Amino acid sequence: MIGMMTAIVLLCTMLYWTARPNYDRIDNDLKYRYVKMKGEAIPERIAELEDLFELNCDNAKIREMKRDVEEYERTIQRKMQLEEQARLKEREAAHLTDKANSIKKEIIISHAHSLQLRNN
């Protein structure tokens, strides 16, 4: 009975440790996204990030950084969507121009053919 209780406690403890969020991974993800947003990974910036997250943990600055990164990522995503829409509209405009030119040529050929039949 004691062995079974020990096994249950051990399994519950293991489940707790595996189910709780891995804060180091979450922090590293935010640091990576921040460096990506800034566009360069210079040693000074990395040292600042390590200081902010580890030595002098400032939750207010970290929350602000997270908001900035998320806003930047939303902006980039929206820009990509708009560029894709513009590309599709340009393709559609080129297709419609080709179609209009084709119709115009058909009308010219048809008109020339009508004139030729009248002259004969």
Jmol script that loads the backbone (N, CA, C; Angstrom):
load data "model"
ATOM      1  N   MET A   1       0.820  -1.195   0.000  1.00  0.00           N
ATOM      2  CA  MET A   1       0.000   0.000   0.000  1.00  0.00           C
ATOM      3  C   MET A   1       0.866   1.262   0.000  1.00  0.00           C
ATOM      4  N   ILE A   2       1.893   1.300   0.810  1.00  0.00           N
ATOM      5  CA  ILE A   2       2.786   2.459   0.873  1.00  0.00           C
ATOM      6  C   ILE A   2       3.527   2.608  -0.453  1.00  0.00           C
ATOM      7  N   GLY A   3       3.902   1.475  -1.057  1.00  0.00           N
ATOM      8  CA  GLY A   3       4.577   1.508  -2.354  1.00  0.00           C
ATOM      9  C   GLY A   3       3.693   2.111  -3.435  1.00  0.00           C
ATOM     10  N   MET A   4       2.399   1.741  -3.387  1.00  0.00           N
ATOM     11  CA  MET A   4       1.472   2.279  -4.375  1.00  0.00           C
ATOM     12  C   MET A   4       1.266   3.777  -4.162  1.00  0.00           C
ATOM     13  N   MET A   5       1.156   4.215  -2.934  1.00  0.00           N
ATOM     14  CA  MET A   5       1.002   5.642  -2.636  1.00  0.00           C
ATOM     15  C   MET A   5       2.250   6.423  -3.077  1.00  0.00           C
ATOM     16  N   THR A   6       3.417   5.838  -2.840  1.00  0.00           N
ATOM     17  CA  THR A   6       4.665   6.475  -3.262  1.00  0.00           C
ATOM     18  C   THR A   6       4.705   6.603  -4.781  1.00  0.00           C
ATOM     19  N   ALA A   7       4.287   5.541  -5.478  1.00  0.00           N
ATOM     20  CA  ALA A   7       4.259   5.573  -6.946  1.00  0.00           C
ATOM     21  C   ALA A   7       3.287   6.637  -7.441  1.00  0.00           C
ATOM     22  N   ILE A   8       2.132   6.765  -6.813  1.00  0.00           N
ATOM     23  CA  ILE A   8       1.136   7.768  -7.218  1.00  0.00           C
ATOM     24  C   ILE A   8       1.685   9.174  -6.992  1.00  0.00           C
ATOM     25  N   VAL A   9       2.299   9.401  -5.846  1.00  0.00           N
ATOM     26  CA  VAL A   9       2.872  10.719  -5.557  1.00  0.00           C
ATOM     27  C   VAL A   9       3.981  11.036  -6.554  1.00  0.00           C
ATOM     28  N   LEU A  10       4.817  10.048  -6.825  1.00  0.00           N
ATOM     29  CA  LEU A  10       5.903  10.240  -7.788  1.00  0.00           C
ATOM     30  C   LEU A  10       5.359  10.557  -9.177  1.00  0.00           C
ATOM     31  N   LEU A  11       4.341   9.821  -9.616  1.00  0.00           N
ATOM     32  CA  LEU A  11       3.737  10.081 -10.932  1.00  0.00           C
ATOM     33  C   LEU A  11       3.069  11.451 -10.979  1.00  0.00           C
ATOM     34  N   CYS A  12       2.394  11.828  -9.911  1.00  0.00           N
ATOM     35  CA  CYS A  12       1.762  13.160  -9.872  1.00  0.00           C
ATOM     36  C   CYS A  12       2.809  14.266  -9.934  1.00  0.00           C
ATOM     37  N   THR A  13       3.914  14.073  -9.227  1.00  0.00           N
ATOM     38  CA  THR A  13       4.992  15.059  -9.252  1.00  0.00           C
ATOM     39  C   THR A  13       5.586  15.167 -10.650  1.00  0.00           C
ATOM     40  N   MET A  14       5.810  14.033 -11.281  1.00  0.00           N
ATOM     41  CA  MET A  14       6.354  14.043 -12.650  1.00  0.00           C
ATOM     42  C   MET A  14       5.384  14.713 -13.614  1.00  0.00           C
ATOM     43  N   LEU A  15       4.095  14.430 -13.459  1.00  0.00           N
ATOM     44  CA  LEU A  15       3.079  15.047 -14.315  1.00  0.00           C
ATOM     45  C   LEU A  15       3.071  16.562 -14.125  1.00  0.00           C
ATOM     46  N   TYR A  16       3.184  17.013 -12.892  1.00  0.00           N
ATOM     47  CA  TYR A  16       3.219  18.450 -12.618  1.00  0.00           C
ATOM     48  C   TYR A  16       4.403  19.103 -13.312  1.00  0.00           C
ATOM     49  N   TRP A  17       5.580  18.512 -13.193  1.00  0.00           N
ATOM     50  CA  TRP A  17       6.779  19.112 -13.765  1.00  0.00           C
ATOM     51  C   TRP A  17       6.760  19.103 -15.287  1.00  0.00           C
ATOM     52  N   THR A  18       6.131  18.111 -15.890  1.00  0.00           N
ATOM     53  CA  THR A  18       6.078  18.076 -17.358  1.00  0.00           C
ATOM     54  C   THR A  18       4.969  18.966 -17.905  1.00  0.00           C
ATOM     55  N   ALA A  19       3.918  19.193 -17.115  1.00  0.00           N
ATOM     56  CA  ALA A  19       2.787  19.973 -17.606  1.00  0.00           C
ATOM     57  C   ALA A  19       2.962  21.470 -17.411  1.00  0.00           C
ATOM     58  N   ARG A  20       3.783  21.890 -16.487  1.00  0.00           N
ATOM     59  CA  ARG A  20       3.922  23.330 -16.245  1.00  0.00           C
ATOM     60  C   ARG A  20       4.731  23.970 -17.377  1.00  0.00           C
ATOM     61  N   PRO A  21       4.445  25.212 -17.671  1.00  0.00           N
ATOM     62  CA  PRO A  21       5.135  25.874 -18.791  1.00  0.00           C
ATOM     63  C   PRO A  21       6.644  25.966 -18.546  1.00  0.00           C
ATOM     64  N   ASN A  22       7.368  25.873 -19.608  1.00  0.00           N
ATOM     65  CA  ASN A  22       8.817  26.001 -19.527  1.00  0.00           C
ATOM     66  C   ASN A  22       9.149  27.478 -19.752  1.00  0.00           C
ATOM     67  N   TYR A  23       9.313  28.200 -18.683  1.00  0.00           N
ATOM     68  CA  TYR A  23       9.495  29.653 -18.769  1.00  0.00           C
ATOM     69  C   TYR A  23      10.790  30.040 -19.470  1.00  0.00           C
ATOM     70  N   ASP A  24      11.818  29.220 -19.331  1.00  0.00           N
ATOM     71  CA  ASP A  24      13.067  29.519 -20.039  1.00  0.00           C
ATOM     72  C   ASP A  24      12.845  29.502 -21.549  1.00  0.00           C
ATOM     73  N   ARG A  25      12.102  28.515 -22.021  1.00  0.00           N
ATOM     74  CA  ARG A  25      11.812  28.442 -23.457  1.00  0.00           C
ATOM     75  C   ARG A  25      10.964  29.627 -23.906  1.00  0.00           C
ATOM     76  N   ILE A  26       9.979  29.997 -23.106  1.00  0.00           N
ATOM     77  CA  ILE A  26       9.121  31.137 -23.441  1.00  0.00           C
ATOM     78  C   ILE A  26       9.956  32.420 -23.503  1.00  0.00           C
ATOM     79  N   ASP A  27      10.832  32.611 -22.522  1.00  0.00           N
ATOM     80  CA  ASP A  27      11.705  33.787 -22.508  1.00  0.00           C
ATOM     81  C   ASP A  27      12.644  33.785 -23.712  1.00  0.00           C
ATOM     82  N   ASN A  28      13.241  32.641 -24.008  1.00  0.00           N
ATOM     83  CA  ASN A  28      14.160  32.557 -25.151  1.00  0.00           C
ATOM     84  C   ASN A  28      13.439  32.824 -26.468  1.00  0.00           C
ATOM     85  N   ASP A  29      12.196  32.381 -26.561  1.00  0.00           N
ATOM     86  CA  ASP A  29      11.404  32.651 -27.762  1.00  0.00           C
ATOM     87  C   ASP A  29      11.194  34.154 -27.929  1.00  0.00           C
ATOM     88  N   LEU A  30      10.856  34.836 -26.842  1.00  0.00           N
ATOM     89  CA  LEU A  30      10.653  36.288 -26.903  1.00  0.00           C
ATOM     90  C   LEU A  30      11.957  37.004 -27.247  1.00  0.00           C
ATOM     91  N   LYS A  31      13.058  36.560 -26.666  1.00  0.00           N
ATOM     92  CA  LYS A  31      14.356  37.173 -26.991  1.00  0.00           C
ATOM     93  C   LYS A  31      14.672  37.006 -28.472  1.00  0.00           C
ATOM     94  N   TYR A  32      14.450  35.808 -29.004  1.00  0.00           N
ATOM     95  CA  TYR A  32      14.711  35.558 -30.424  1.00  0.00           C
ATOM     96  C   TYR A  32      13.847  36.445 -31.304  1.00  0.00           C
ATOM     97  N   ARG A  33      12.563  36.539 -30.989  1.00  0.00           N
ATOM     98  CA  ARG A  33      11.650  37.360 -31.785  1.00  0.00           C
ATOM     99  C   ARG A  33      12.030  38.837 -31.697  1.00  0.00           C
ATOM    100  N   TYR A  34      12.516  39.281 -30.538  1.00  0.00           N
ATOM    101  CA  TYR A  34      12.947  40.665 -30.367  1.00  0.00           C
ATOM    102  C   TYR A  34      14.177  40.953 -31.223  1.00  0.00           C
ATOM    103  N   VAL A  35      15.156  40.059 -31.176  1.00  0.00           N
ATOM    104  CA  VAL A  35      16.370  40.233 -31.993  1.00  0.00           C
ATOM    105  C   VAL A  35      15.996  40.231 -33.470  1.00  0.00           C
ATOM    106  N   LYS A  36      15.092  39.351 -33.855  1.00  0.00           N
ATOM    107  CA  LYS A  36      14.634  39.290 -35.254  1.00  0.00           C
ATOM    108  C   LYS A  36      13.961  40.603 -35.644  1.00  0.00           C
ATOM    109  N   MET A  37      13.170  41.176 -34.744  1.00  0.00           N
ATOM    110  CA  MET A  37      12.505  42.454 -35.009  1.00  0.00           C
ATOM    111  C   MET A  37      13.535  43.562 -35.199  1.00  0.00           C
ATOM    112  N   LYS A  38      14.558  43.578 -34.353  1.00  0.00           N
ATOM    113  CA  LYS A  38      15.588  44.616 -34.439  1.00  0.00           C
ATOM    114  C   LYS A  38      16.488  44.433 -35.651  1.00  0.00           C
ATOM    115  N   GLY A  39      16.608  43.209 -36.139  1.00  0.00           N
ATOM    116  CA  GLY A  39      17.345  42.968 -37.372  1.00  0.00           C
ATOM    117  C   GLY A  39      18.808  42.620 -37.205  1.00  0.00           C
ATOM    118  N   GLU A  40      19.308  42.608 -35.990  1.00  0.00           N
ATOM    119  CA  GLU A  40      20.706  42.251 -35.804  1.00  0.00           C
ATOM    120  C   GLU A  40      20.916  41.699 -34.400  1.00  0.00           C
ATOM    121  N   ALA A  41      21.890  40.825 -34.286  1.00  0.00           N
ATOM    122  CA  ALA A  41      22.173  40.185 -32.997  1.00  0.00           C
ATOM    123  C   ALA A  41      23.569  40.588 -32.539  1.00  0.00           C
ATOM    124  N   ILE A  42      23.717  41.849 -32.186  1.00  0.00           N
ATOM    125  CA  ILE A  42      25.022  42.319 -31.716  1.00  0.00           C
ATOM    126  C   ILE A  42      25.200  41.889 -30.257  1.00  0.00           C
ATOM    127  N   PRO A  43      26.420  41.670 -29.840  1.00  0.00           N
ATOM    128  CA  PRO A  43      26.671  41.194 -28.462  1.00  0.00           C
ATOM    129  C   PRO A  43      26.086  42.104 -27.388  1.00  0.00           C
ATOM    130  N   GLU A  44      26.114  43.406 -27.610  1.00  0.00           N
ATOM    131  CA  GLU A  44      25.591  44.334 -26.607  1.00  0.00           C
ATOM    132  C   GLU A  44      24.083  44.118 -26.413  1.00  0.00           C
ATOM    133  N   ARG A  45      23.368  43.931 -27.502  1.00  0.00           N
ATOM    134  CA  ARG A  45      21.916  43.734 -27.410  1.00  0.00           C
ATOM    135  C   ARG A  45      21.600  42.415 -26.697  1.00  0.00           C
ATOM    136  N   ILE A  46      22.350  41.384 -27.008  1.00  0.00           N
ATOM    137  CA  ILE A  46      22.138  40.093 -26.348  1.00  0.00           C
ATOM    138  C   ILE A  46      22.432  40.208 -24.860  1.00  0.00           C
ATOM    139  N   ALA A  47      23.488  40.939 -24.512  1.00  0.00           N
ATOM    140  CA  ALA A  47      23.816  41.143 -23.098  1.00  0.00           C
ATOM    141  C   ALA A  47      22.702  41.915 -22.393  1.00  0.00           C
ATOM    142  N   GLU A  48      22.134  42.919 -23.065  1.00  0.00           N
ATOM    143  CA  GLU A  48      21.025  43.676 -22.486  1.00  0.00           C
ATOM    144  C   GLU A  48      19.825  42.766 -22.231  1.00  0.00           C
ATOM    145  N   LEU A  49      19.542  41.902 -23.196  1.00  0.00           N
ATOM    146  CA  LEU A  49      18.410  40.989 -23.036  1.00  0.00           C
ATOM    147  C   LEU A  49      18.639  40.022 -21.878  1.00  0.00           C
ATOM    148  N   GLU A  50      19.836  39.476 -21.808  1.00  0.00           N
ATOM    149  CA  GLU A  50      20.141  38.554 -20.708  1.00  0.00           C
ATOM    150  C   GLU A  50      20.015  39.267 -19.373  1.00  0.00           C
ATOM    151  N   ASP A  51      20.486  40.508 -19.312  1.00  0.00           N
ATOM    152  CA  ASP A  51      20.382  41.292 -18.083  1.00  0.00           C
ATOM    153  C   ASP A  51      18.923  41.537 -17.727  1.00  0.00           C
ATOM    154  N   LEU A  52      18.116  41.885 -18.724  1.00  0.00           N
ATOM    155  CA  LEU A  52      16.701  42.180 -18.505  1.00  0.00           C
ATOM    156  C   LEU A  52      15.939  40.951 -18.012  1.00  0.00           C
ATOM    157  N   PHE A  53      16.236  39.798 -18.576  1.00  0.00           N
ATOM    158  CA  PHE A  53      15.490  38.586 -18.240  1.00  0.00           C
ATOM    159  C   PHE A  53      16.062  37.842 -17.030  1.00  0.00           C
ATOM    160  N   GLU A  54      17.360  37.959 -16.788  1.00  0.00           N
ATOM    161  CA  GLU A  54      17.979  37.121 -15.758  1.00  0.00           C
ATOM    162  C   GLU A  54      18.382  37.932 -14.526  1.00  0.00           C
ATOM    163  N   LEU A  55      19.317  38.841 -14.708  1.00  0.00           N
ATOM    164  CA  LEU A  55      19.912  39.517 -13.549  1.00  0.00           C
ATOM    165  C   LEU A  55      18.978  40.543 -12.928  1.00  0.00           C
ATOM    166  N   ASN A  56      18.485  41.449 -13.747  1.00  0.00           N
ATOM    167  CA  ASN A  56      17.609  42.511 -13.261  1.00  0.00           C
ATOM    168  C   ASN A  56      16.232  42.339 -13.883  1.00  0.00           C
ATOM    169  N   CYS A  57      15.587  41.272 -13.555  1.00  0.00           N
ATOM    170  CA  CYS A  57      14.301  40.920 -14.163  1.00  0.00           C
ATOM    171  C   CYS A  57      13.296  42.065 -13.969  1.00  0.00           C
ATOM    172  N   ASP A  58      12.906  42.675 -15.081  1.00  0.00           N
ATOM    173  CA  ASP A  58      11.965  43.793 -15.051  1.00  0.00           C
ATOM    174  C   ASP A  58      10.728  43.370 -15.839  1.00  0.00           C
ATOM    175  N   ASN A  59       9.713  42.890 -15.135  1.00  0.00           N
ATOM    176  CA  ASN A  59       8.513  42.357 -15.785  1.00  0.00           C
ATOM    177  C   ASN A  59       7.776  43.397 -16.615  1.00  0.00           C
ATOM    178  N   ALA A  60       7.783  44.652 -16.177  1.00  0.00           N
ATOM    179  CA  ALA A  60       7.107  45.711 -16.935  1.00  0.00           C
ATOM    180  C   ALA A  60       7.779  45.892 -18.296  1.00  0.00           C
ATOM    181  N   LYS A  61       9.109  45.925 -18.306  1.00  0.00           N
ATOM    182  CA  LYS A  61       9.832  46.074 -19.575  1.00  0.00           C
ATOM    183  C   LYS A  61       9.642  44.841 -20.451  1.00  0.00           C
ATOM    184  N   ILE A  62       9.602  43.670 -19.844  1.00  0.00           N
ATOM    185  CA  ILE A  62       9.402  42.443 -20.609  1.00  0.00           C
ATOM    186  C   ILE A  62       8.012  42.443 -21.246  1.00  0.00           C
ATOM    187  N   ARG A  63       6.988  42.856 -20.497  1.00  0.00           N
ATOM    188  CA  ARG A  63       5.631  42.941 -21.065  1.00  0.00           C
ATOM    189  C   ARG A  63       5.588  43.949 -22.205  1.00  0.00           C
ATOM    190  N   GLU A  64       6.258  45.091 -22.032  1.00  0.00           N
ATOM    191  CA  GLU A  64       6.310  46.103 -23.092  1.00  0.00           C
ATOM    192  C   GLU A  64       7.012  45.550 -24.332  1.00  0.00           C
ATOM    193  N   MET A  65       8.110  44.829 -24.117  1.00  0.00           N
ATOM    194  CA  MET A  65       8.839  44.222 -25.222  1.00  0.00           C
ATOM    195  C   MET A  65       7.946  43.221 -25.956  1.00  0.00           C
ATOM    196  N   LYS A  66       7.210  42.437 -25.196  1.00  0.00           N
ATOM    197  CA  LYS A  66       6.314  41.445 -25.804  1.00  0.00           C
ATOM    198  C   LYS A  66       5.241  42.135 -26.638  1.00  0.00           C
ATOM    199  N   ARG A  67       4.657  43.216 -26.113  1.00  0.00           N
ATOM    200  CA  ARG A  67       3.654  43.971 -26.878  1.00  0.00           C
ATOM    201  C   ARG A  67       4.266  44.521 -28.172  1.00  0.00           C
ATOM    202  N   ASP A  68       5.472  45.087 -28.071  1.00  0.00           N
ATOM    203  CA  ASP A  68       6.142  45.638 -29.252  1.00  0.00           C
ATOM    204  C   ASP A  68       6.403  44.561 -30.297  1.00  0.00           C
ATOM    205  N   VAL A  69       6.888  43.415 -29.855  1.00  0.00           N
ATOM    206  CA  VAL A  69       7.191  42.316 -30.780  1.00  0.00           C
ATOM    207  C   VAL A  69       5.910  41.819 -31.440  1.00  0.00           C
ATOM    208  N   GLU A  70       4.855  41.646 -30.652  1.00  0.00           N
ATOM    209  CA  GLU A  70       3.591  41.164 -31.218  1.00  0.00           C
ATOM    210  C   GLU A  70       3.002  42.165 -32.204  1.00  0.00           C
ATOM    211  N   GLU A  71       3.091  43.456 -31.901  1.00  0.00           N
ATOM    212  CA  GLU A  71       2.602  44.501 -32.821  1.00  0.00           C
ATOM    213  C   GLU A  71       3.410  44.482 -34.114  1.00  0.00           C
ATOM    214  N   TYR A  72       4.724  44.351 -33.994  1.00  0.00           N
ATOM    215  CA  TYR A  72       5.598  44.270 -35.163  1.00  0.00           C
ATOM    216  C   TYR A  72       5.226  43.057 -36.025  1.00  0.00           C
ATOM    217  N   GLU A  73       5.023  41.917 -35.388  1.00  0.00           N
ATOM    218  CA  GLU A  73       4.680  40.704 -36.135  1.00  0.00           C
ATOM    219  C   GLU A  73       3.320  40.832 -36.815  1.00  0.00           C
ATOM    220  N   ARG A  74       2.347  41.447 -36.138  1.00  0.00           N
ATOM    221  CA  ARG A  74       1.039  41.681 -36.780  1.00  0.00           C
ATOM    222  C   ARG A  74       1.184  42.615 -37.974  1.00  0.00           C
ATOM    223  N   THR A  75       1.991  43.648 -37.825  1.00  0.00           N
ATOM    224  CA  THR A  75       2.211  44.599 -38.920  1.00  0.00           C
ATOM    225  C   THR A  75       2.859  43.913 -40.118  1.00  0.00           C
ATOM    226  N   ILE A  76       3.863  43.097 -39.873  1.00  0.00           N
ATOM    227  CA  ILE A  76       4.535  42.376 -40.957  1.00  0.00           C
ATOM    228  C   ILE A  76       3.559  41.419 -41.635  1.00  0.00           C
ATOM    229  N   GLN A  77       2.751  40.716 -40.845  1.00  0.00           N
ATOM    230  CA  GLN A  77       1.767  39.781 -41.404  1.00  0.00           C
ATOM    231  C   GLN A  77       0.769  40.523 -42.284  1.00  0.00           C
ATOM    232  N   ARG A  78       0.289  41.670 -41.811  1.00  0.00           N
ATOM    233  CA  ARG A  78      -0.678  42.469 -42.588  1.00  0.00           C
ATOM    234  C   ARG A  78      -0.031  42.981 -43.877  1.00  0.00           C
ATOM    235  N   LYS A  79       1.216  43.411 -43.794  1.00  0.00           N
ATOM    236  CA  LYS A  79       1.945  43.887 -44.974  1.00  0.00           C
ATOM    237  C   LYS A  79       2.050  42.763 -46.006  1.00  0.00           C
ATOM    238  N   MET A  80       2.362  41.562 -45.545  1.00  0.00           N
ATOM    239  CA  MET A  80       2.474  40.430 -46.470  1.00  0.00           C
ATOM    240  C   MET A  80       1.130  40.130 -47.122  1.00  0.00           C
ATOM    241  N   GLN A  81       0.046  40.212 -46.355  1.00  0.00           N
ATOM    242  CA  GLN A  81      -1.285  39.983 -46.915  1.00  0.00           C
ATOM    243  C   GLN A  81      -1.612  41.026 -47.981  1.00  0.00           C
ATOM    244  N   LEU A  82      -1.319  42.290 -47.691  1.00  0.00           N
ATOM    245  CA  LEU A  82      -1.609  43.354 -48.653  1.00  0.00           C
ATOM    246  C   LEU A  82      -0.757  43.212 -49.916  1.00  0.00           C
ATOM    247  N   GLU A  83       0.509  42.827 -49.748  1.00  0.00           N
ATOM    248  CA  GLU A  83       1.366  42.619 -50.918  1.00  0.00           C
ATOM    249  C   GLU A  83       0.847  41.473 -51.772  1.00  0.00           C
ATOM    250  N   GLU A  84       0.364  40.418 -51.146  1.00  0.00           N
ATOM    251  CA  GLU A  84      -0.197  39.290 -51.895  1.00  0.00           C
ATOM    252  C   GLU A  84      -1.461  39.711 -52.626  1.00  0.00           C
ATOM    253  N   GLN A  85      -2.308  40.488 -51.967  1.00  0.00           N
ATOM    254  CA  GLN A  85      -3.516  40.984 -52.628  1.00  0.00           C
ATOM    255  C   GLN A  85      -3.158  41.865 -53.816  1.00  0.00           C
ATOM    256  N   ALA A  86      -2.156  42.724 -53.657  1.00  0.00           N
ATOM    257  CA  ALA A  86      -1.726  43.594 -54.761  1.00  0.00           C
ATOM    258  C   ALA A  86      -1.189  42.772 -55.920  1.00  0.00           C
ATOM    259  N   ARG A  87      -0.412  41.727 -55.607  1.00  0.00           N
ATOM    260  CA  ARG A  87       0.135  40.864 -56.652  1.00  0.00           C
ATOM    261  C   ARG A  87      -0.992  40.167 -57.417  1.00  0.00           C
ATOM    262  N   LEU A  88      -1.998  39.691 -56.697  1.00  0.00           N
ATOM    263  CA  LEU A  88      -3.123  39.028 -57.355  1.00  0.00           C
ATOM    264  C   LEU A  88      -3.921  40.009 -58.209  1.00  0.00           C
ATOM    265  N   LYS A  89      -4.092  41.232 -57.719  1.00  0.00           N
ATOM    266  CA  LYS A  89      -4.829  42.242 -58.500  1.00  0.00           C
ATOM    267  C   LYS A  89      -4.047  42.632 -59.759  1.00  0.00           C
ATOM    268  N   GLU A  90      -2.725  42.729 -59.644  1.00  0.00           N
ATOM    269  CA  GLU A  90      -1.912  43.022 -60.828  1.00  0.00           C
ATOM    270  C   GLU A  90      -2.044  41.901 -61.856  1.00  0.00           C
ATOM    271  N   ARG A  91      -2.028  40.662 -61.380  1.00  0.00           N
ATOM    272  CA  ARG A  91      -2.182  39.524 -62.297  1.00  0.00           C
ATOM    273  C   ARG A  91      -3.552  39.567 -62.973  1.00  0.00           C
ATOM    274  N   GLU A  92      -4.598  39.879 -62.190  1.00  0.00           N
ATOM    275  CA  GLU A  92      -5.944  39.966 -62.746  1.00  0.00           C
ATOM    276  C   GLU A  92      -6.039  41.115 -63.752  1.00  0.00           C
ATOM    277  N   ALA A  93      -5.412  42.252 -63.446  1.00  0.00           N
ATOM    278  CA  ALA A  93      -5.431  43.395 -64.370  1.00  0.00           C
ATOM    279  C   ALA A  93      -4.724  43.040 -65.671  1.00  0.00           C
ATOM    280  N   ALA A  94      -3.605  42.344 -65.601  1.00  0.00           N
ATOM    281  CA  ALA A  94      -2.896  41.931 -66.817  1.00  0.00           C
ATOM    282  C   ALA A  94      -3.753  40.965 -67.632  1.00  0.00           C
ATOM    283  N   HIS A  95      -4.431  40.057 -66.955  1.00  0.00           N
ATOM    284  CA  HIS A  95      -5.301  39.098 -67.649  1.00  0.00           C
ATOM    285  C   HIS A  95      -6.440  39.833 -68.353  1.00  0.00           C
ATOM    286  N   LEU A  96      -7.051  40.812 -67.666  1.00  0.00           N
ATOM    287  CA  LEU A  96      -8.149  41.566 -68.267  1.00  0.00           C
ATOM    288  C   LEU A  96      -7.664  42.430 -69.431  1.00  0.00           C
ATOM    289  N   THR A  97      -6.457  42.974 -69.321  1.00  0.00           N
ATOM    290  CA  THR A  97      -5.883  43.739 -70.434  1.00  0.00           C
ATOM    291  C   THR A  97      -5.691  42.841 -71.643  1.00  0.00           C
ATOM    292  N   ASP A  98      -5.155  41.649 -71.436  1.00  0.00           N
ATOM    293  CA  ASP A  98      -4.980  40.693 -72.533  1.00  0.00           C
ATOM    294  C   ASP A  98      -6.324  40.324 -73.157  1.00  0.00           C
ATOM    295  N   LYS A  99      -7.316  40.114 -72.307  1.00  0.00           N
ATOM    296  CA  LYS A  99      -8.650  39.761 -72.802  1.00  0.00           C
ATOM    297  C   LYS A  99      -9.240  40.914 -73.616  1.00  0.00           C
ATOM    298  N   ALA A 100      -9.089  42.158 -73.131  1.00  0.00           N
ATOM    299  CA  ALA A 100      -9.604  43.329 -73.861  1.00  0.00           C
ATOM    300  C   ALA A 100      -8.903  43.478 -75.208  1.00  0.00           C
ATOM    301  N   ASN A 101      -7.583  43.279 -75.219  1.00  0.00           N
ATOM    302  CA  ASN A 101      -6.841  43.366 -76.486  1.00  0.00           C
ATOM    303  C   ASN A 101      -7.282  42.273 -77.450  1.00  0.00           C
ATOM    304  N   SER A 102      -7.549  41.095 -76.937  1.00  0.00           N
ATOM    305  CA  SER A 102      -8.000  39.989 -77.778  1.00  0.00           C
ATOM    306  C   SER A 102      -9.369  40.302 -78.389  1.00  0.00           C
ATOM    307  N   ILE A 103     -10.270  40.840 -77.590  1.00  0.00           N
ATOM    308  CA  ILE A 103     -11.602  41.214 -78.085  1.00  0.00           C
ATOM    309  C   ILE A 103     -11.476  42.320 -79.118  1.00  0.00           C
ATOM    310  N   LYS A 104     -10.608  43.273 -78.858  1.00  0.00           N
ATOM    311  CA  LYS A 104     -10.393  44.388 -79.782  1.00  0.00           C
ATOM    312  C   LYS A 104      -9.899  43.872 -81.132  1.00  0.00           C
ATOM    313  N   LYS A 105      -8.943  42.924 -81.113  1.00  0.00           N
ATOM    314  CA  LYS A 105      -8.434  42.348 -82.362  1.00  0.00           C
ATOM    315  C   LYS A 105      -9.523  41.607 -83.110  1.00  0.00           C
ATOM    316  N   GLU A 106     -10.358  40.861 -82.362  1.00  0.00           N
ATOM    317  CA  GLU A 106     -11.461  40.132 -83.003  1.00  0.00           C
ATOM    318  C   GLU A 106     -12.419  41.098 -83.686  1.00  0.00           C
ATOM    319  N   ILE A 107     -12.710  42.224 -83.035  1.00  0.00           N
ATOM    320  CA  ILE A 107     -13.623  43.223 -83.614  1.00  0.00           C
ATOM    321  C   ILE A 107     -13.001  43.815 -84.872  1.00  0.00           C
ATOM    322  N   ILE A 108     -11.716  44.134 -84.821  1.00  0.00           N
ATOM    323  CA  ILE A 108     -11.037  44.710 -85.987  1.00  0.00           C
ATOM    324  C   ILE A 108     -11.043  43.716 -87.143  1.00  0.00           C
ATOM    325  N   ILE A 109     -10.740  42.467 -86.862  1.00  0.00           N
ATOM    326  CA  ILE A 109     -10.721  41.433 -87.911  1.00  0.00           C
ATOM    327  C   ILE A 109     -12.125  41.239 -88.461  1.00  0.00           C
ATOM    328  N   SER A 110     -13.123  41.201 -87.584  1.00  0.00           N
ATOM    329  CA  SER A 110     -14.507  41.024 -88.017  1.00  0.00           C
ATOM    330  C   SER A 110     -14.948  42.196 -88.880  1.00  0.00           C
ATOM    331  N   HIS A 111     -14.583  43.403 -88.483  1.00  0.00           N
ATOM    332  CA  HIS A 111     -14.954  44.603 -89.244  1.00  0.00           C
ATOM    333  C   HIS A 111     -14.261  44.610 -90.620  1.00  0.00           C
ATOM    334  N   ALA A 112     -12.989  44.237 -90.625  1.00  0.00           N
ATOM    335  CA  ALA A 112     -12.264  44.183 -91.902  1.00  0.00           C
ATOM    336  C   ALA A 112     -12.875  43.134 -92.815  1.00  0.00           C
ATOM    337  N   HIS A 113     -13.262  42.007 -92.258  1.00  0.00           N
ATOM    338  CA  HIS A 113     -13.871  40.941 -93.035  1.00  0.00           C
ATOM    339  C   HIS A 113     -15.218  41.400 -93.615  1.00  0.00           C
ATOM    340  N   SER A 114     -15.995  42.175 -92.820  1.00  0.00           N
ATOM    341  CA  SER A 114     -17.280  42.701 -93.290  1.00  0.00           C
ATOM    342  C   SER A 114     -17.064  43.674 -94.441  1.00  0.00           C
ATOM    343  N   LEU A 115     -16.072  44.531 -94.345  1.00  0.00           N
ATOM    344  CA  LEU A 115     -15.773  45.489 -95.410  1.00  0.00           C
ATOM    345  C   LEU A 115     -15.339  44.777 -96.685  1.00  0.00           C
ATOM    346  N   GLN A 116     -14.583  43.733 -96.509  1.00  0.00           N
ATOM    347  CA  GLN A 116     -14.099  42.974 -97.657  1.00  0.00           C
ATOM    348  C   GLN A 116     -15.260  42.285 -98.366  1.00  0.00           C
ATOM    349  N   LEU A 117     -16.214  41.759 -97.621  1.00  0.00           N
ATOM    350  CA  LEU A 117     -17.373  41.115 -98.224  1.00  0.00           C
ATOM    351  C   LEU A 117     -18.254  42.133 -98.949  1.00  0.00           C
ATOM    352  N   ARG A 118     -18.357  43.335 -98.414  1.00  0.00           N
ATOM    353  CA  ARG A 118     -19.160  44.376 -99.045  1.00  0.00           C
ATOM    354  C   ARG A 118     -18.532  44.838-100.365  1.00  0.00           C
ATOM    355  N   ASN A 119     -17.207  44.890-100.374  1.00  0.00           N
ATOM    356  CA  ASN A 119     -16.519  45.356-101.571  1.00  0.00           C
ATOM    357  C   ASN A 119     -16.561  44.320-102.694  1.00  0.00           C
ATOM    358  N   ASN A 120     -16.777  43.076-102.364  1.00  0.00           N
ATOM    359  CA  ASN A 120     -16.812  42.018-103.395  1.00  0.00           C
ATOM    360  C   ASN A 120     -18.167  41.899-103.948  1.00  0.00           C
TER     361      ASN A 120
END
end "model"
wireframe off; spacefill off
backbone 0.3
color backbone group
